[in-house]
Amino acid sequence: KKLRKTFLKEQKITLEPILRTAYAVESANAHAAEIEGSGNTTEVNKISKYKTRPEKYQSTWQNKRNIQCYGCGSSGHLHGDKSCPALGKKCNYCQRVNHFAN
């Protein structure tokens, strides 16, 4: 009804623009009804920006306790880890950084 009223207001109009507009409105209404009316939802998997390893390759805390750091000699972390007490410290024996004399 709105479309008919809109075109009746205009004085010089041909059939071609009326049909084009009518097809466009009909198509838009059909698409809107399909989007709004379909209760179907599609499942989407989340993509993480961080790369993760499969579980069988991930270390557990049990495995980490058995690791020994070659920088400080203590267990529970690897050399270069932020928790290593030797990180940033100078060796008294060789004067090199990031390890202690063994």
Beta strands, then each sheet from edge to edge (+ up, - down):
end
